Amino acid sequence: MNQMKTILSRYSDALSPNVPWWAYAVTAGIAIGWGAIASPSWVFLTTAAFITAIAALGLLVLVGWGGEVSLAHAALVGTAVYISSYAMRSDGYGWPFLAAGALGIAVALALSAIVSLPTARLSGIYVMVLTLGLQVTIERTIFTNSKLSGGVESRYVTRPRFLGISFDSNVAYYYLAFGVLVLTILGLTLFRRSRHGRALMFVGTDRRAAAAMGISPWWYKILAFLIAGAMAGIAGALTTPLYRSPPTSLQYISLQSLFLLAIPVTAGFESLAGVVVVALIFTLTPHAVASIGQVSPLILAGAGLTLGTYIGPGGFSGAVLDVLRSKRESVVLGRKRQERQVEDDVDSMPLGVVAQERA
């Protein structure tokens, strides 16, 4: 019992004090109910949005917390897609989902580690050019390898099965992706509040001040790239079973890296949940307005990238959080004023009346 209380108290720290507990319960209820009542097409698209959000959360860590920019994130996701799918396919290694996914994540981590090493001497525009070079290199090597990508033929991949539970249906796979997303948000929130998370954000804010405090900027920059690579690998490992075959490489070109970058920039770097909301908006809006006209997700991403840059690091989620904080502070101030008014009224009353009121 004591161990259970310790675990609950530890993970309750991941909940933001600015959001009431019932908001988390309502959100979880909506997400769980959506998979049961929505049509198959909406469930499929929402699952794709969850996977996109996982990849975008990696960029939130790298850009928002680490202060670096990557233009190769889509290439890392695509690499994990093709490596893990080849490991799962019958014409490949024929590995189970977990082993194949681990291989895709490991390759994405290795590429992220390689590109992060020069950050000790390079920063800013040079890191952007370096990551863009990695994006183009992957497009010309891994993506053109028909053995990995499947070429023009459709390579079928089965969906995973754990402990006798099959995730072959769209609803089951929806809940799997949702569970991975929740664990990702929980882990990143706990990491942000840990000593290493605070050090990473310190490095991203002021590199020289962090070095003066004995914090290694180089190590924490590498850590940010590794976390982003891991998130890209997880998203890539979940993608192929969703589509049941490796998607075309056009989904992972340099333009898609800007699309993924637009999600945390639009949402802001303060809220992990904001990244999920923006990923859902970018993914579901074109399908929702299809009867009115065609809207490309890239148009939404371009508008979000422009507006998010104009608003600042807080993004739209930061603006919402500022409103919530101001309302909460006004409520607290109102209560304090009422308490002071009551105290003043009591002090102004005659002593006999006060004694009679207390009696």
N, C-alpha and C positions, 0 to 999 in steps of 0.2 A: 504494500500500500504506500509506504513512504517513497519507494522508488518511482511508483506511478505519479505521485504528487510532484516529485522532482522533475520528471520528464514533462509533465503538463506545465509546470511553472516555467521551465526553460523555453518551451516552444511558444508559450503565450507571449514571450518577449518579442516574437516576430510580428505581433499585431500592432498596427500603428495606433498610438493613443489619440490621434485626431479623428479616428473612425470608430464609431460605436460597434459593440460586438454584434448587434443585430444586423448591421449592414453586411458583415461577413456571412452570417447565416442566410440572409435573403439572397445574396449573390450565389452562394453555393447551392441553395435550393433552386434558383432559376437555371443555373448551369446543369444541374442534375435532371431537372424536369424537361429542359430543352431537348436533351437526347432522347427522351421518351415520347414527346408529343410532336416534334418537328418532322417535316417531310425528309425523306432520304437525301435529297439534294442539299437541303439546308444543314443537315447533320454532317454531310461530307464537307461542305464548305467551312463550317465552323471548326471541324477537326483540322482542316488545312490552316485556318487562322490560328489555332492553338500552336501548331508546329511553327508557323511563321513567328509567333510571339516568342517562342523559346529561342529561336535564332536571334531575334531583335534584342532580347534581354542580354545576350552576350555583348552586343554593341553598346548597350546601356552601361555595362560595366567598363568596357574599354574606353568609350568616348566620354561618358558622364563622370565616371569615378576616376579613371586613369588619365584622362586628359589627352588621349591619342585618338587618331582617326584611321580607320581601315577601309579601303576600297576593294578588298578582296574577300569580303564575308560571304558573298554569294558563291564564289568559287570554292570556298571551304565547305559550304553546305553541299554543293554539287559533288565535290570530291567524296565526301562521306556517303552521299547517295549512291554513287557508282561503285565505290569500293565495297560497301556493305551489301549492296544488291548482288554484286558478282559473287561475294562470299556466300550468299544465301541461295543463289540460283543452282538449279540442277546441273547446268552446263559449266558451273564454276566449282567452288569448293564444297557446296552442299552443306554448309554449316547451319546450326540453329540460329534463331534471331539474335539472341543475346551475344553469342560469340561473334557473329557477323557485324552487329552493331558496335561492339567493342573495338573491332578492327577499324571500322570507319572513323570512330571517335579518336583512336590512337593516331591515325594518319592525319586527321585535322589538327590534333594537338602538336604533332611533329612539325607540320608546316607553320603553325602559329609560333612555335618556339624558334624556328629558323628565322622568321621575319622579325621577331622581337629582339634578337640579339644585337643588332646595330643601334637600338634605341639608346644605348649608353652614349653614343656620339652623335646620333641624328635625332631630330625632333621636328614637329610641325610639318611643313611642306615636304620635307625629305621622306618622312615616314609615309605620307600619302602617296608619293611617287613610288616608293618601294612596294607598298601593298598593291598599287595599281599594276606594277610590273608582275607581281605574283599572280594577280587575277588573269592577266593576258597570257602568262606562261601556262597556267593551268588550262585555260581555254584552248591553247594550241597543242597541248600534250594529252592530258587525261580525257578531256571532252572529245577529242578527235579519235580516241582509241575505241574502235567499234567493239572490241572484245569486252571492254568495261561498260560502255554506254549502251550496248546492245545493237547499235547501228540502226538500220531501217526496220529490223525485225522486232516484234514485241516479245520481250522476255518476261514470262510470268513468274511472280514471286508470291508465295503463300504468306498469309498473315500469321502472326505468332500465336503460340498456345503455351500457357503457363499453368502448371499445377492442375492440369485437367480442365482449365478454363480456356475456351476458344474465343479469339478476338476476330473471327472471320467476318462477322456482320459489321455494318457501318456504325451501328449503335455501340457495339462492344468496343470497337476501335476508337470511337469518340471518347468513351470513358477512360480508355487507356491513355490517350493523348492528354485528356484533362487531368488525370492523376499525375502524369509526368510534369505537366505545367505547374500544378499546385506544389509539388515537391521542389521544383526549380525555384519558384518564388519564395518558398519557405527557406530553402537553403541560402539563397542570395540575401534574403533579409537578415538572417542570423549572421551571415558572413559580414554584412555591412556594419552590424553592431559589434562585431568582434574587434580585437586589437589590430589584426591584419587588415580588416576592412577599413577601419578608421585611418590606418597608416596609408593605405592605397588612396583614399580620398584626399589625404593631406598632400601626398605626392602630386596628385592631379591638380590640386589647387595652387601649390607653390613648391616647385621642385627644389629650389635652393634652400628654402626654409626647412623642408623635410630633411635634406642632407645635413644641415646644421644641427638638427635634433638627433642625428645618429641613425636616421632611416635611409635605407638604400633605395634611391629612386630607380636604379636599373633593375633591381630584383622585383620591385613591385610593378614596374612597367611590364616585365616578363610575365608576372603573375596575371596581370590584366589581359594580356594577349592569350595566355593559356586558358583562362576562364572563358573568354570569347570563343576560342577554338573548340573547347568542350561543348559549349552551347550549340555551335554550328554543327558539330559532330552528332549530337543527340538529335537535332532537327533533321539532319540528313538520314540518320538511321531510321527515323519514324516515317520518312516521306515515301520510300519505295513501297512498303506494305500498304500504305494508304491508297496509292494509285494502282497497286498490284503489278506494276512494271516500272522500270526506270523512266522518269520523265525526260523530255527532250532537253538538250543542253541549253536551249534558248532561255530556259527559266533561270539559268545561273550565270548569265553573261554580266558584264560590268554594269549595265543599266540596272540590273536587279540588285547589285550591291548598293547603288544609290537608293533604291526602293527600301531596302532593309535599313539603311542609315536614316531614312526619313522618318521611320516609325519612332525611335527614341527621341529624335530631335523634335518631332511634333508633340509627343507626349510630355517631354521634359524629363530631366534626370533625377527628379525627386521621388517619383512614384513608379514602382514596378507594375502595379495594377493598371496605371495609365498606359503603359506600353501594350498590355493585353487589349485594352479597350480600343486603342488606335489600330492595332493589328486586325481586330474584328471589323472595325469600320472600313479600313482599306480593302479587306477581303470580301465582305458581305454587301457593301453598298452597290457595286456594279450589278450584282445579281438582283438586289432589291429594286433597282430602278430600270431593269432591263425592259420592262413593258413601256417605259416612257422614252428611253433612248439609251444608247451605249455610252458607258462611262468607263474609261480605262483606269485600272488601279494606279498606273503610273502618273496619270493626271492628278489623282488625289495625293499621291506621294509628293509630286512636285509642288503642289499648293501647300501641303503640310510642311515640307522642307523650307519653303520660303517664309511662311507665317511663323513656324517654330523658331527659325533663326532670328526673325524680327522681334518676337516676344522675349527671347533670351533663354538661358539654361533651364528655367523653370517650366517652359512650355505651357501647354494648356492645362496639364494636371497641376502645375505649380499655381496657376491662376485660380483653379478650383480650390486647392488647398489653402491658398491665402484667404479666400472667402470664408471657408470653414473655420480657419483660425480666428478671423476677425469676429465672426458670429460667436464663437466659443468664448473669446475674450470679453465680448460685450455682455454675454450672459453672466460671466464670473464677476465683472465689474458691477453689473446691476444687482447681484446678490450681495456684494460687499456694501454697496450703497444702502440697500435696505437694512442690512445689519447695523450699519453705522447710524441710520436714521432711528432705528429702534433703540439703540444705546443712548442716542441724544435725547429721545423722548423720555426714556427712563431717568436720565440724569436731571432733566428739567422738572420732573414731577416732585412734589413735596415728599419728605421722608415718610410721613405717616401714610400717604397713599401708596408709596412703594411697598412698605411693610404689609399693608392690607392686601395689595395685589399678590405678593409672594405667599401670603397666608392662604 
